[in-house]
Amino acid sequence: MLADALEHLVRGIVDNPDDVRVADRPVRRGTVLEVRVHPDDLGRVIGRSGRTATSLRTVLSALSRGEGPVRVDVVDVDRAR
């Protein structure tokens, strides 16, 4: 549910919504949501001084109450290779 919500929010921000991928993986203490977007949209998702990414994390944190801690990572696809 959290991955779907995050994907919906990110698709509304970017210029290339078909390239948005959100993967969730459980870790020892909660869940990690990895967001991958088109390289041209990376700045939009992070925002000036990280404000957009921080806002996304805040919304997901509010949605995850009772499900344990959630970490949102924005992955730079160019550097991941």
mmCIF file of the N, C-alpha and C atoms, coordinates in Angstrom:
data_MODEL
# 
_entry.id   MODEL 
# 
loop_
_atom_site.group_PDB 
_atom_site.id 
_atom_site.type_symbol 
_atom_site.label_atom_id 
_atom_site.label_alt_id 
_atom_site.label_comp_id 
_atom_site.label_asym_id 
_atom_site.label_entity_id 
_atom_site.label_seq_id 
_atom_site.pdbx_PDB_ins_code 
_atom_site.Cartn_x 
_atom_site.Cartn_y 
_atom_site.Cartn_z 
_atom_site.occupancy 
_atom_site.B_iso_or_equiv 
_atom_site.pdbx_formal_charge 
_atom_site.auth_seq_id 
_atom_site.auth_comp_id 
_atom_site.auth_asym_id 
_atom_site.auth_atom_id 
_atom_site.pdbx_PDB_model_num 
ATOM 1   N N  . MET A 1 1  ? 0.812  -1.189 0.000   1.00 0.00 ? 1  MET A N  1 
ATOM 2   C CA . MET A 1 1  ? 0.000  0.000  0.000   1.00 0.00 ? 1  MET A CA 1 
ATOM 3   C C  . MET A 1 1  ? 0.862  1.261  0.000   1.00 0.00 ? 1  MET A C  1 
ATOM 4   N N  . LEU A 1 2  ? 1.915  1.279  0.822   1.00 0.00 ? 2  LEU A N  1 
ATOM 5   C CA . LEU A 1 2  ? 2.777  2.456  0.882   1.00 0.00 ? 2  LEU A CA 1 
ATOM 6   C C  . LEU A 1 2  ? 3.521  2.667  -0.427  1.00 0.00 ? 2  LEU A C  1 
ATOM 7   N N  . ALA A 1 3  ? 3.982  1.587  -1.045  1.00 0.00 ? 3  ALA A N  1 
ATOM 8   C CA . ALA A 1 3  ? 4.690  1.707  -2.324  1.00 0.00 ? 3  ALA A CA 1 
ATOM 9   C C  . ALA A 1 3  ? 3.756  2.260  -3.390  1.00 0.00 ? 3  ALA A C  1 
ATOM 10  N N  . ASP A 1 4  ? 2.504  1.812  -3.393  1.00 0.00 ? 4  ASP A N  1 
ATOM 11  C CA . ASP A 1 4  ? 1.530  2.313  -4.365  1.00 0.00 ? 4  ASP A CA 1 
ATOM 12  C C  . ASP A 1 4  ? 1.243  3.796  -4.144  1.00 0.00 ? 4  ASP A C  1 
ATOM 13  N N  . ALA A 1 5  ? 1.117  4.192  -2.888  1.00 0.00 ? 5  ALA A N  1 
ATOM 14  C CA . ALA A 1 5  ? 0.860  5.598  -2.575  1.00 0.00 ? 5  ALA A CA 1 
ATOM 15  C C  . ALA A 1 5  ? 2.031  6.469  -3.007  1.00 0.00 ? 5  ALA A C  1 
ATOM 16  N N  . LEU A 1 6  ? 3.246  6.019  -2.725  1.00 0.00 ? 6  LEU A N  1 
ATOM 17  C CA . LEU A 1 6  ? 4.430  6.780  -3.117  1.00 0.00 ? 6  LEU A CA 1 
ATOM 18  C C  . LEU A 1 6  ? 4.533  6.876  -4.632  1.00 0.00 ? 6  LEU A C  1 
ATOM 19  N N  . GLU A 1 7  ? 4.273  5.776  -5.319  1.00 0.00 ? 7  GLU A N  1 
ATOM 20  C CA . GLU A 1 7  ? 4.330  5.793  -6.784  1.00 0.00 ? 7  GLU A CA 1 
ATOM 21  C C  . GLU A 1 7  ? 3.312  6.773  -7.347  1.00 0.00 ? 7  GLU A C  1 
ATOM 22  N N  . HIS A 1 8  ? 2.121  6.800  -6.791  1.00 0.00 ? 8  HIS A N  1 
ATOM 23  C CA . HIS A 1 8  ? 1.082  7.728  -7.245  1.00 0.00 ? 8  HIS A CA 1 
ATOM 24  C C  . HIS A 1 8  ? 1.526  9.185  -7.049  1.00 0.00 ? 8  HIS A C  1 
ATOM 25  N N  . LEU A 1 9  ? 2.093  9.485  -5.899  1.00 0.00 ? 9  LEU A N  1 
ATOM 26  C CA . LEU A 1 9  ? 2.557  10.849 -5.626  1.00 0.00 ? 9  LEU A CA 1 
ATOM 27  C C  . LEU A 1 9  ? 3.680  11.260 -6.575  1.00 0.00 ? 9  LEU A C  1 
ATOM 28  N N  . VAL A 1 10 ? 4.641  10.371 -6.784  1.00 0.00 ? 10 VAL A N  1 
ATOM 29  C CA . VAL A 1 10 ? 5.794  10.697 -7.630  1.00 0.00 ? 10 VAL A CA 1 
ATOM 30  C C  . VAL A 1 10 ? 5.362  10.848 -9.086  1.00 0.00 ? 10 VAL A C  1 
ATOM 31  N N  . ARG A 1 11 ? 4.450  9.995  -9.554  1.00 0.00 ? 11 ARG A N  1 
ATOM 32  C CA . ARG A 1 11 ? 3.968  10.112 -10.939 1.00 0.00 ? 11 ARG A CA 1 
ATOM 33  C C  . ARG A 1 11 ? 3.327  11.476 -11.198 1.00 0.00 ? 11 ARG A C  1 
ATOM 34  N N  . GLY A 1 12 ? 2.733  12.072 -10.175 1.00 0.00 ? 12 GLY A N  1 
ATOM 35  C CA . GLY A 1 12 ? 2.127  13.391 -10.324 1.00 0.00 ? 12 GLY A CA 1 
ATOM 36  C C  . GLY A 1 12 ? 3.134  14.527 -10.389 1.00 0.00 ? 12 GLY A C  1 
ATOM 37  N N  . ILE A 1 13 ? 4.362  14.264 -10.004 1.00 0.00 ? 13 ILE A N  1 
ATOM 38  C CA . ILE A 1 13 ? 5.401  15.292 -9.967  1.00 0.00 ? 13 ILE A CA 1 
ATOM 39  C C  . ILE A 1 13 ? 6.237  15.315 -11.241 1.00 0.00 ? 13 ILE A C  1 
ATOM 40  N N  . VAL A 1 14 ? 6.516  14.159 -11.810 1.00 0.00 ? 14 VAL A N  1 
ATOM 41  C CA . VAL A 1 14 ? 7.514  14.029 -12.869 1.00 0.00 ? 14 VAL A CA 1 
ATOM 42  C C  . VAL A 1 14 ? 6.936  14.264 -14.263 1.00 0.00 ? 14 VAL A C  1 
ATOM 43  N N  . ASP A 1 15 ? 7.834  14.496 -15.223 1.00 0.00 ? 15 ASP A N  1 
ATOM 44  C CA . ASP A 1 15 ? 7.445  14.656 -16.625 1.00 0.00 ? 15 ASP A CA 1 
ATOM 45  C C  . ASP A 1 15 ? 7.343  13.319 -17.349 1.00 0.00 ? 15 ASP A C  1 
ATOM 46  N N  . ASN A 1 16 ? 7.994  12.291 -16.834 1.00 0.00 ? 16 ASN A N  1 
ATOM 47  C CA . ASN A 1 16 ? 7.992  10.960 -17.451 1.00 0.00 ? 16 ASN A CA 1 
ATOM 48  C C  . ASN A 1 16 ? 7.400  9.940  -16.475 1.00 0.00 ? 16 ASN A C  1 
ATOM 49  N N  . PRO A 1 17 ? 6.081  9.962  -16.282 1.00 0.00 ? 17 PRO A N  1 
ATOM 50  C CA . PRO A 1 17 ? 5.481  9.088  -15.268 1.00 0.00 ? 17 PRO A CA 1 
ATOM 51  C C  . PRO A 1 17 ? 5.608  7.597  -15.574 1.00 0.00 ? 17 PRO A C  1 
ATOM 52  N N  . ASP A 1 18 ? 5.784  7.240  -16.835 1.00 0.00 ? 18 ASP A N  1 
ATOM 53  C CA . ASP A 1 18 ? 5.916  5.820  -17.177 1.00 0.00 ? 18 ASP A CA 1 
ATOM 54  C C  . ASP A 1 18 ? 7.244  5.236  -16.709 1.00 0.00 ? 18 ASP A C  1 
ATOM 55  N N  . ASP A 1 19 ? 8.206  6.088  -16.397 1.00 0.00 ? 19 ASP A N  1 
ATOM 56  C CA . ASP A 1 19 ? 9.524  5.623  -15.960 1.00 0.00 ? 19 ASP A CA 1 
ATOM 57  C C  . ASP A 1 19 ? 9.658  5.527  -14.439 1.00 0.00 ? 19 ASP A C  1 
ATOM 58  N N  . VAL A 1 20 ? 8.581  5.782  -13.721 1.00 0.00 ? 20 VAL A N  1 
ATOM 59  C CA . VAL A 1 20 ? 8.629  5.735  -12.256 1.00 0.00 ? 20 VAL A CA 1 
ATOM 60  C C  . VAL A 1 20 ? 8.532  4.284  -11.790 1.00 0.00 ? 20 VAL A C  1 
ATOM 61  N N  . ARG A 1 21 ? 9.464  3.887  -10.933 1.00 0.00 ? 21 ARG A N  1 
ATOM 62  C CA . ARG A 1 21 ? 9.465  2.549  -10.338 1.00 0.00 ? 21 ARG A CA 1 
ATOM 63  C C  . ARG A 1 21 ? 9.690  2.694  -8.835  1.00 0.00 ? 21 ARG A C  1 
ATOM 64  N N  . VAL A 1 22 ? 8.867  2.031  -8.068  1.00 0.00 ? 22 VAL A N  1 
ATOM 65  C CA . VAL A 1 22 ? 9.027  2.027  -6.614  1.00 0.00 ? 22 VAL A CA 1 
ATOM 66  C C  . VAL A 1 22 ? 9.130  0.576  -6.167  1.00 0.00 ? 22 VAL A C  1 
ATOM 67  N N  . ALA A 1 23 ? 10.215 0.265  -5.498  1.00 0.00 ? 23 ALA A N  1 
ATOM 68  C CA . ALA A 1 23 ? 10.423 -1.086 -4.970  1.00 0.00 ? 23 ALA A CA 1 
ATOM 69  C C  . ALA A 1 23 ? 10.469 -1.009 -3.455  1.00 0.00 ? 23 ALA A C  1 
ATOM 70  N N  . ASP A 1 24 ? 9.786  -1.932 -2.821  1.00 0.00 ? 24 ASP A N  1 
ATOM 71  C CA . ASP A 1 24 ? 9.855  -1.963 -1.360  1.00 0.00 ? 24 ASP A CA 1 
ATOM 72  C C  . ASP A 1 24 ? 10.564 -3.235 -0.925  1.00 0.00 ? 24 ASP A C  1 
ATOM 73  N N  . ARG A 1 25 ? 11.388 -3.068 0.076   1.00 0.00 ? 25 ARG A N  1 
ATOM 74  C CA . ARG A 1 25 ? 12.064 -4.246 0.612   1.00 0.00 ? 25 ARG A CA 1 
ATOM 75  C C  . ARG A 1 25 ? 12.101 -4.127 2.128   1.00 0.00 ? 25 ARG A C  1 
ATOM 76  N N  . PRO A 1 26 ? 11.686 -5.195 2.759   1.00 0.00 ? 26 PRO A N  1 
ATOM 77  C CA . PRO A 1 26 ? 11.702 -5.186 4.221   1.00 0.00 ? 26 PRO A CA 1 
ATOM 78  C C  . PRO A 1 26 ? 13.128 -5.274 4.747   1.00 0.00 ? 26 PRO A C  1 
ATOM 79  N N  . VAL A 1 27 ? 13.379 -4.539 5.781   1.00 0.00 ? 27 VAL A N  1 
ATOM 80  C CA . VAL A 1 27 ? 14.665 -4.600 6.469   1.00 0.00 ? 27 VAL A CA 1 
ATOM 81  C C  . VAL A 1 27 ? 14.378 -4.926 7.936   1.00 0.00 ? 27 VAL A C  1 
ATOM 82  N N  . ARG A 1 28 ? 15.423 -5.117 8.678   1.00 0.00 ? 28 ARG A N  1 
ATOM 83  C CA . ARG A 1 28 ? 15.266 -5.530 10.077  1.00 0.00 ? 28 ARG A CA 1 
ATOM 84  C C  . ARG A 1 28 ? 14.337 -4.601 10.850  1.00 0.00 ? 28 ARG A C  1 
ATOM 85  N N  . ARG A 1 29 ? 14.475 -3.313 10.626  1.00 0.00 ? 29 ARG A N  1 
ATOM 86  C CA . ARG A 1 29 ? 13.657 -2.345 11.363  1.00 0.00 ? 29 ARG A CA 1 
ATOM 87  C C  . ARG A 1 29 ? 12.805 -1.537 10.405  1.00 0.00 ? 29 ARG A C  1 
ATOM 88  N N  . GLY A 1 30 ? 11.786 -2.137 9.818   1.00 0.00 ? 30 GLY A N  1 
ATOM 89  C CA . GLY A 1 30 ? 10.865 -1.401 8.967   1.00 0.00 ? 30 GLY A CA 1 
ATOM 90  C C  . GLY A 1 30 ? 10.954 -1.776 7.507   1.00 0.00 ? 30 GLY A C  1 
ATOM 91  N N  . THR A 1 31 ? 10.752 -0.775 6.663   1.00 0.00 ? 31 THR A N  1 
ATOM 92  C CA . THR A 1 31 ? 10.703 -0.970 5.218   1.00 0.00 ? 31 THR A CA 1 
ATOM 93  C C  . THR A 1 31 ? 11.496 0.125  4.527   1.00 0.00 ? 31 THR A C  1 
ATOM 94  N N  . VAL A 1 32 ? 12.148 -0.237 3.430   1.00 0.00 ? 32 VAL A N  1 
ATOM 95  C CA . VAL A 1 32 ? 12.833 0.737  2.585   1.00 0.00 ? 32 VAL A CA 1 
ATOM 96  C C  . VAL A 1 32 ? 12.081 0.797  1.261   1.00 0.00 ? 32 VAL A C  1 
ATOM 97  N N  . LEU A 1 33 ? 11.695 1.994  0.849   1.00 0.00 ? 33 LEU A N  1 
ATOM 98  C CA . LEU A 1 33 ? 11.062 2.212  -0.446  1.00 0.00 ? 33 LEU A CA 1 
ATOM 99  C C  . LEU A 1 33 ? 12.076 2.906  -1.344  1.00 0.00 ? 33 LEU A C  1 
ATOM 100 N N  . GLU A 1 34 ? 12.437 2.257  -2.444  1.00 0.00 ? 34 GLU A N  1 
ATOM 101 C CA . GLU A 1 34 ? 13.400 2.829  -3.386  1.00 0.00 ? 34 GLU A CA 1 
ATOM 102 C C  . GLU A 1 34 ? 12.648 3.385  -4.582  1.00 0.00 ? 34 GLU A C  1 
ATOM 103 N N  . VAL A 1 35 ? 12.854 4.659  -4.856  1.00 0.00 ? 35 VAL A N  1 
ATOM 104 C CA . VAL A 1 35 ? 12.199 5.334  -5.973  1.00 0.00 ? 35 VAL A CA 1 
ATOM 105 C C  . VAL A 1 35 ? 13.211 5.502  -7.091  1.00 0.00 ? 35 VAL A C  1 
ATOM 106 N N  . ARG A 1 36 ? 12.844 5.034  -8.273  1.00 0.00 ? 36 ARG A N  1 
ATOM 107 C CA . ARG A 1 36 ? 13.680 5.216  -9.461  1.00 0.00 ? 36 ARG A CA 1 
ATOM 108 C C  . ARG A 1 36 ? 12.857 5.984  -10.490 1.00 0.00 ? 36 ARG A C  1 
ATOM 109 N N  . VAL A 1 37 ? 13.455 7.044  -11.023 1.00 0.00 ? 37 VAL A N  1 
ATOM 110 C CA . VAL A 1 37 ? 12.774 7.876  -12.012 1.00 0.00 ? 37 VAL A CA 1 
ATOM 111 C C  . VAL A 1 37 ? 13.705 8.113  -13.190 1.00 0.00 ? 37 VAL A C  1 
ATOM 112 N N  . HIS A 1 38 ? 13.154 8.666  -14.253 1.00 0.00 ? 38 HIS A N  1 
ATOM 113 C CA . HIS A 1 38 ? 13.953 9.057  -15.410 1.00 0.00 ? 38 HIS A CA 1 
ATOM 114 C C  . HIS A 1 38 ? 15.006 10.061 -14.934 1.00 0.00 ? 38 HIS A C  1 
ATOM 115 N N  . PRO A 1 39 ? 16.227 9.975  -15.458 1.00 0.00 ? 39 PRO A N  1 
ATOM 116 C CA . PRO A 1 39 ? 17.288 10.899 -15.006 1.00 0.00 ? 39 PRO A CA 1 
ATOM 117 C C  . PRO A 1 39 ? 16.911 12.379 -15.099 1.00 0.00 ? 39 PRO A C  1 
ATOM 118 N N  . ASP A 1 40 ? 16.092 12.744 -16.083 1.00 0.00 ? 40 ASP A N  1 
ATOM 119 C CA . ASP A 1 40 ? 15.684 14.144 -16.217 1.00 0.00 ? 40 ASP A CA 1 
ATOM 120 C C  . ASP A 1 40 ? 14.739 14.585 -15.095 1.00 0.00 ? 40 ASP A C  1 
ATOM 121 N N  . ASP A 1 41 ? 14.092 13.638 -14.434 1.00 0.00 ? 41 ASP A N  1 
ATOM 122 C CA . ASP A 1 41 ? 13.126 13.953 -13.384 1.00 0.00 ? 41 ASP A CA 1 
ATOM 123 C C  . ASP A 1 41 ? 13.709 13.891 -11.981 1.00 0.00 ? 41 ASP A C  1 
ATOM 124 N N  . LEU A 1 42 ? 14.954 13.523 -11.869 1.00 0.00 ? 42 LEU A N  1 
ATOM 125 C CA . LEU A 1 42 ? 15.562 13.347 -10.552 1.00 0.00 ? 42 LEU A CA 1 
ATOM 126 C C  . LEU A 1 42 ? 15.501 14.638 -9.728  1.00 0.00 ? 42 LEU A C  1 
ATOM 127 N N  . GLY A 1 43 ? 15.795 15.757 -10.360 1.00 0.00 ? 43 GLY A N  1 
ATOM 128 C CA . GLY A 1 43 ? 15.752 17.045 -9.666  1.00 0.00 ? 43 GLY A CA 1 
ATOM 129 C C  . GLY A 1 43 ? 14.359 17.410 -9.195  1.00 0.00 ? 43 GLY A C  1 
ATOM 130 N N  . ARG A 1 44 ? 13.352 17.038 -9.962  1.00 0.00 ? 44 ARG A N  1 
ATOM 131 C CA . ARG A 1 44 ? 11.973 17.320 -9.570  1.00 0.00 ? 44 ARG A CA 1 
ATOM 132 C C  . ARG A 1 44 ? 11.581 16.543 -8.319  1.00 0.00 ? 44 ARG A C  1 
ATOM 133 N N  . VAL A 1 45 ? 12.009 15.294 -8.252  1.00 0.00 ? 45 VAL A N  1 
ATOM 134 C CA . VAL A 1 45 ? 11.644 14.451 -7.112  1.00 0.00 ? 45 VAL A CA 1 
ATOM 135 C C  . VAL A 1 45 ? 12.395 14.882 -5.854  1.00 0.00 ? 45 VAL A C  1 
ATOM 136 N N  . ILE A 1 46 ? 13.638 15.292 -6.010  1.00 0.00 ? 46 ILE A N  1 
ATOM 137 C CA . ILE A 1 46 ? 14.410 15.733 -4.849  1.00 0.00 ? 46 ILE A CA 1 
ATOM 138 C C  . ILE A 1 46 ? 13.996 17.140 -4.438  1.00 0.00 ? 46 ILE A C  1 
ATOM 139 N N  . GLY A 1 47 ? 13.838 18.032 -5.402  1.00 0.00 ? 47 GLY A N  1 
ATOM 140 C CA . GLY A 1 47 ? 13.422 19.395 -5.108  1.00 0.00 ? 47 GLY A CA 1 
ATOM 141 C C  . GLY A 1 47 ? 14.573 20.264 -4.642  1.00 0.00 ? 47 GLY A C  1 
ATOM 142 N N  . ARG A 1 48 ? 14.310 21.552 -4.562  1.00 0.00 ? 48 ARG A N  1 
ATOM 143 C CA . ARG A 1 48 ? 15.332 22.497 -4.127  1.00 0.00 ? 48 ARG A CA 1 
ATOM 144 C C  . ARG A 1 48 ? 15.673 22.240 -2.666  1.00 0.00 ? 48 ARG A C  1 
ATOM 145 N N  . SER A 1 49 ? 16.931 22.037 -2.414  1.00 0.00 ? 49 SER A N  1 
ATOM 146 C CA . SER A 1 49 ? 17.436 21.728 -1.069  1.00 0.00 ? 49 SER A CA 1 
ATOM 147 C C  . SER A 1 49 ? 16.763 20.497 -0.461  1.00 0.00 ? 49 SER A C  1 
ATOM 148 N N  . GLY A 1 50 ? 16.240 19.614 -1.304  1.00 0.00 ? 50 GLY A N  1 
ATOM 149 C CA . GLY A 1 50 ? 15.637 18.377 -0.816  1.00 0.00 ? 50 GLY A CA 1 
ATOM 150 C C  . GLY A 1 50 ? 14.238 18.524 -0.252  1.00 0.00 ? 50 GLY A C  1 
ATOM 151 N N  . ARG A 1 51 ? 13.596 19.652 -0.529  1.00 0.00 ? 51 ARG A N  1 
ATOM 152 C CA . ARG A 1 51 ? 12.279 19.910 0.064   1.00 0.00 ? 51 ARG A CA 1 
ATOM 153 C C  . ARG A 1 51 ? 11.210 18.938 -0.411  1.00 0.00 ? 51 ARG A C  1 
ATOM 154 N N  . THR A 1 52 ? 11.198 18.616 -1.693  1.00 0.00 ? 52 THR A N  1 
ATOM 155 C CA . THR A 1 52 ? 10.177 17.697 -2.203  1.00 0.00 ? 52 THR A CA 1 
ATOM 156 C C  . THR A 1 52 ? 10.376 16.304 -1.627  1.00 0.00 ? 52 THR A C  1 
ATOM 157 N N  . ALA A 1 53 ? 11.611 15.836 -1.603  1.00 0.00 ? 53 ALA A N  1 
ATOM 158 C CA . ALA A 1 53 ? 11.898 14.517 -1.028  1.00 0.00 ? 53 ALA A CA 1 
ATOM 159 C C  . ALA A 1 53 ? 11.516 14.482 0.450   1.00 0.00 ? 53 ALA A C  1 
ATOM 160 N N  . THR A 1 54 ? 11.793 15.544 1.163   1.00 0.00 ? 54 THR A N  1 
ATOM 161 C CA . THR A 1 54 ? 11.427 15.611 2.578   1.00 0.00 ? 54 THR A CA 1 
ATOM 162 C C  . THR A 1 54 ? 9.912  15.572 2.747   1.00 0.00 ? 54 THR A C  1 
ATOM 163 N N  . SER A 1 55 ? 9.202  16.270 1.883   1.00 0.00 ? 55 SER A N  1 
ATOM 164 C CA . SER A 1 55 ? 7.738  16.265 1.949   1.00 0.00 ? 55 SER A CA 1 
ATOM 165 C C  . SER A 1 55 ? 7.179  14.877 1.661   1.00 0.00 ? 55 SER A C  1 
ATOM 166 N N  . LEU A 1 56 ? 7.744  14.199 0.667   1.00 0.00 ? 56 LEU A N  1 
ATOM 167 C CA . LEU A 1 56 ? 7.305  12.833 0.364   1.00 0.00 ? 56 LEU A CA 1 
ATOM 168 C C  . LEU A 1 56 ? 7.551  11.917 1.564   1.00 0.00 ? 56 LEU A C  1 
ATOM 169 N N  . ARG A 1 57 ? 8.687  12.075 2.201   1.00 0.00 ? 57 ARG A N  1 
ATOM 170 C CA . ARG A 1 57 ? 9.000  11.255 3.379   1.00 0.00 ? 57 ARG A CA 1 
ATOM 171 C C  . ARG A 1 57 ? 8.020  11.536 4.520   1.00 0.00 ? 57 ARG A C  1 
ATOM 172 N N  . THR A 1 58 ? 7.642  12.797 4.684   1.00 0.00 ? 58 THR A N  1 
ATOM 173 C CA . THR A 1 58 ? 6.700  13.164 5.741   1.00 0.00 ? 58 THR A CA 1 
ATOM 174 C C  . THR A 1 58 ? 5.334  12.541 5.498   1.00 0.00 ? 58 THR A C  1 
ATOM 175 N N  . VAL A 1 59 ? 4.860  12.608 4.263   1.00 0.00 ? 59 VAL A N  1 
ATOM 176 C CA . VAL A 1 59 ? 3.560  12.019 3.924   1.00 0.00 ? 59 VAL A CA 1 
ATOM 177 C C  . VAL A 1 59 ? 3.588  10.510 4.142   1.00 0.00 ? 59 VAL A C  1 
ATOM 178 N N  . LEU A 1 60 ? 4.650  9.854  3.685   1.00 0.00 ? 60 LEU A N  1 
ATOM 179 C CA . LEU A 1 60 ? 4.754  8.402  3.851   1.00 0.00 ? 60 LEU A CA 1 
ATOM 180 C C  . LEU A 1 60 ? 4.859  8.023  5.321   1.00 0.00 ? 60 LEU A C  1 
ATOM 181 N N  . SER A 1 61 ? 5.536  8.828  6.093   1.00 0.00 ? 61 SER A N  1 
ATOM 182 C CA . SER A 1 61 ? 5.647  8.565  7.525   1.00 0.00 ? 61 SER A CA 1 
ATOM 183 C C  . SER A 1 61 ? 4.270  8.625  8.187   1.00 0.00 ? 61 SER A C  1 
ATOM 184 N N  . ALA A 1 62 ? 3.461  9.593  7.786   1.00 0.00 ? 62 ALA A N  1 
ATOM 185 C CA . ALA A 1 62 ? 2.109  9.707  8.336   1.00 0.00 ? 62 ALA A CA 1 
ATOM 186 C C  . ALA A 1 62 ? 1.241  8.525  7.908   1.00 0.00 ? 62 ALA A C  1 
ATOM 187 N N  . LEU A 1 63 ? 1.395  8.085  6.669   1.00 0.00 ? 63 LEU A N  1 
ATOM 188 C CA . LEU A 1 63 ? 0.615  6.944  6.174   1.00 0.00 ? 63 LEU A CA 1 
ATOM 189 C C  . LEU A 1 63 ? 1.035  5.628  6.813   1.00 0.00 ? 63 LEU A C  1 
ATOM 190 N N  . SER A 1 64 ? 2.261  5.550  7.271   1.00 0.00 ? 64 SER A N  1 
ATOM 191 C CA . SER A 1 64 ? 2.791  4.279  7.765   1.00 0.00 ? 64 SER A CA 1 
ATOM 192 C C  . SER A 1 64 ? 2.573  4.066  9.254   1.00 0.00 ? 64 SER A C  1 
ATOM 193 N N  . ARG A 1 65 ? 1.848  4.925  9.901   1.00 0.00 ? 65 ARG A N  1 
ATOM 194 C CA . ARG A 1 65 ? 1.627  4.765  11.346  1.00 0.00 ? 65 ARG A CA 1 
ATOM 195 C C  . ARG A 1 65 ? 1.084  3.368  11.623  1.00 0.00 ? 65 ARG A C  1 
ATOM 196 N N  . GLY A 1 66 ? 1.732  2.663  12.522  1.00 0.00 ? 66 GLY A N  1 
ATOM 197 C CA . GLY A 1 66 ? 1.305  1.317  12.872  1.00 0.00 ? 66 GLY A CA 1 
ATOM 198 C C  . GLY A 1 66 ? 1.958  0.229  12.045  1.00 0.00 ? 66 GLY A C  1 
ATOM 199 N N  . GLU A 1 67 ? 2.633  0.597  10.961  1.00 0.00 ? 67 GLU A N  1 
ATOM 200 C CA . GLU A 1 67 ? 3.287  -0.389 10.102  1.00 0.00 ? 67 GLU A CA 1 
ATOM 201 C C  . GLU A 1 67 ? 4.796  -0.416 10.306  1.00 0.00 ? 67 GLU A C  1 
ATOM 202 N N  . GLY A 1 68 ? 5.298  0.341  11.233  1.00 0.00 ? 68 GLY A N  1 
ATOM 203 C CA . GLY A 1 68 ? 6.732  0.392  11.466  1.00 0.00 ? 68 GLY A CA 1 
ATOM 204 C C  . GLY A 1 68 ? 7.375  1.509  10.678  1.00 0.00 ? 68 GLY A C  1 
ATOM 205 N N  . PRO A 1 69 ? 8.650  1.761  10.941  1.00 0.00 ? 69 PRO A N  1 
ATOM 206 C CA . PRO A 1 69 ? 9.351  2.852  10.262  1.00 0.00 ? 69 PRO A CA 1 
ATOM 207 C C  . PRO A 1 69 ? 9.533  2.583  8.770   1.00 0.00 ? 69 PRO A C  1 
ATOM 208 N N  . VAL A 1 70 ? 9.471  3.664  7.995   1.00 0.00 ? 70 VAL A N  1 
ATOM 209 C CA . VAL A 1 70 ? 9.645  3.580  6.545   1.00 0.00 ? 70 VAL A CA 1 
ATOM 210 C C  . VAL A 1 70 ? 10.729 4.556  6.138   1.00 0.00 ? 70 VAL A C  1 
ATOM 211 N N  . ARG A 1 71 ? 11.659 4.089  5.322   1.00 0.00 ? 71 ARG A N  1 
ATOM 212 C CA . ARG A 1 71 ? 12.701 4.953  4.770   1.00 0.00 ? 71 ARG A CA 1 
ATOM 213 C C  . ARG A 1 71 ? 12.469 5.062  3.270   1.00 0.00 ? 71 ARG A C  1 
ATOM 214 N N  . VAL A 1 72 ? 12.520 6.277  2.744   1.00 0.00 ? 72 VAL A N  1 
ATOM 215 C CA . VAL A 1 72 ? 12.347 6.510  1.311   1.00 0.00 ? 72 VAL A CA 1 
ATOM 216 C C  . VAL A 1 72 ? 13.690 6.927  0.739   1.00 0.00 ? 72 VAL A C  1 
ATOM 217 N N  . ASP A 1 73 ? 14.178 6.161  -0.233  1.00 0.00 ? 73 ASP A N  1 
ATOM 218 C CA . ASP A 1 73 ? 15.438 6.463  -0.912  1.00 0.00 ? 73 ASP A CA 1 
ATOM 219 C C  . ASP A 1 73 ? 15.155 6.780  -2.371  1.00 0.00 ? 73 ASP A C  1 
ATOM 220 N N  . VAL A 1 74 ? 15.697 7.896  -2.847  1.00 0.00 ? 74 VAL A N  1 
ATOM 221 C CA . VAL A 1 74 ? 15.612 8.237  -4.261  1.00 0.00 ? 74 VAL A CA 1 
ATOM 222 C C  . VAL A 1 74 ? 16.912 7.774  -4.890  1.00 0.00 ? 74 VAL A C  1 
ATOM 223 N N  . VAL A 1 75 ? 16.814 6.831  -5.820  1.00 0.00 ? 75 VAL A N  1 
ATOM 224 C CA . VAL A 1 75 ? 17.989 6.199  -6.414  1.00 0.00 ? 75 VAL A CA 1 
ATOM 225 C C  . VAL A 1 75 ? 18.328 6.889  -7.727  1.00 0.00 ? 75 VAL A C  1 
ATOM 226 N N  . ASP A 1 76 ? 19.588 7.299  -7.856  1.00 0.00 ? 76 ASP A N  1 
ATOM 227 C CA . ASP A 1 76 ? 20.085 7.873  -9.106  1.00 0.00 ? 76 ASP A CA 1 
ATOM 228 C C  . ASP A 1 76 ? 20.431 6.712  -10.030 1.00 0.00 ? 76 ASP A C  1 
ATOM 229 N N  . VAL A 1 77 ? 19.616 6.509  -11.052 1.00 0.00 ? 77 VAL A N  1 
ATOM 230 C CA . VAL A 1 77 ? 19.771 5.359  -11.947 1.00 0.00 ? 77 VAL A CA 1 
ATOM 231 C C  . VAL A 1 77 ? 21.109 5.402  -12.667 1.00 0.00 ? 77 VAL A C  1 
ATOM 232 N N  . ASP A 1 78 ? 21.586 6.583  -13.039 1.00 0.00 ? 78 ASP A N  1 
ATOM 233 C CA . ASP A 1 78 ? 22.865 6.696  -13.746 1.00 0.00 ? 78 ASP A CA 1 
ATOM 234 C C  . ASP A 1 78 ? 24.020 6.220  -12.874 1.00 0.00 ? 78 ASP A C  1 
ATOM 235 N N  . ARG A 1 79 ? 23.982 6.509  -11.587 1.00 0.00 ? 79 ARG A N  1 
ATOM 236 C CA . ARG A 1 79 ? 25.071 6.118  -10.690 1.00 0.00 ? 79 ARG A CA 1 
ATOM 237 C C  . ARG A 1 79 ? 24.946 4.682  -10.212 1.00 0.00 ? 79 ARG A C  1 
ATOM 238 N N  . ALA A 1 80 ? 23.751 4.119  -10.292 1.00 0.00 ? 80 ALA A N  1 
ATOM 239 C CA . ALA A 1 80 ? 23.536 2.755  -9.799  1.00 0.00 ? 80 ALA A CA 1 
ATOM 240 C C  . ALA A 1 80 ? 24.168 1.716  -10.716 1.00 0.00 ? 80 ALA A C  1 
ATOM 241 N N  . ARG A 1 81 ? 24.544 2.103  -11.897 1.00 0.00 ? 81 ARG A N  1 
ATOM 242 C CA . ARG A 1 81 ? 25.114 1.157  -12.862 1.00 0.00 ? 81 ARG A CA 1 
ATOM 243 C C  . ARG A 1 81 ? 26.569 0.940  -12.660 1.00 0.00 ? 81 ARG A C  1 
# 
